[in-house]
Structure formats: structure tokens, C-alpha cells
Amino acid sequence: MMARCLAGTLLGLPLAAALIALPLRLLPQGGAALLIPALILFFPLWIALMAGSYMFRSGARAWIVLGIANAAAFLTLWATRSAGF
């Protein structure tokens, strides 16, 4: 139980940040007009990721899945930056 809690907390934070940053990155001018609503949505998204981590069968599975999701989200952010978006 504690492993799932830590996975959701420690890996949910960067995942929520990356998921909020992706749409902002693709909008023209960096999505400056939507920055405040995005910041308001960040906390509920992080809470949803923390709560969702309890749906995994084990703590190890939560760490693996959330780790892969983090890697994919940050790889996508890096790819959009490298592509010039």
C-alpha cells in the first residue's frame, strides 16, 4: 500500500506537469493565455494520478507503469521542442 502511495505521489507530480505542459507547448505563443487555467488544473490532475495509483495490483506495477508514462510524456515534450513546435 505504501509503495503505491509513494509511486502516485512521487511519479504523479512530474507526470501531471508534463501532461499540462504538452497542450500548452503545442498552442501558438506557448499557450500564454491559458497558463492560469492550466495551473489550476494541475493540482486536480495530480490528485487523480495519486488516487489512480491505488488501482494497480502492486506497488511495483504502479512504479513501472507511472515511470513508463513519465518517460513517454517527457520524451514527447522533448520531441516537440526538437521539432520546433
C-alpha angles and dihedrals in degrees: 000000000000092000091056091047092052092044092053093046101042099035096032093064098060091037091054090048092051093046090052092045096051098070091039090053093054096048120092114269090014094289093281092160091058098044097103095048089047091052090049090052093049097078097049089048091052091049090050090052091049091049091045091056088071090065092071118097094232141011092247091056091050091052092048097046095043090044092053090046090052092049092049094047094048092043088054090049090050091047093052090049092048091048090055100248 
